[in-house]
């Protein structure tokens, strides 16, 4: 799970397994697998970095250097 911030300043944690896609419209919008959309202050790049860090932490993926920077 990663911590994110809504536009009203409220923080929440999101289960990354529920994320279907992340887009910048310019506001960052996260679409979940159930179709729900969440708009957050965090940037798309920031969220992707947190997701990759969590996957590395739990051993699901290696570091970007090991993967040849191909996980985008």
C-alpha positions, 0 to 999 in steps of 0.5 A, a space after each residue: 500500500 502507498 500513501 497518497 494525498 487528496 486535493 483537500 490535503 487528506 492523506 490515505 493509503 491505497 492498495 496498489 493491486 487495485 490500480 488499473 491506470 494512472 493519468 495526468 489530465 493535468 491533475 493526476 487521476 488514478 483509475 481502479 480495477 472497479 472503475 472508481 477514479 481518484 484525483 490526487 495531488 501526487 504526480 504520476 511519476 511520484 506514484 510510479 516511483 512509490 509503486 516500484 519501490 514497494 515492489 522492490 521492497 517485497 521482492 516482486 521485482 529487482 532494482 531498475 539497474 538489474 532490469 535495464 530500466 525497462 519497467 515503464 
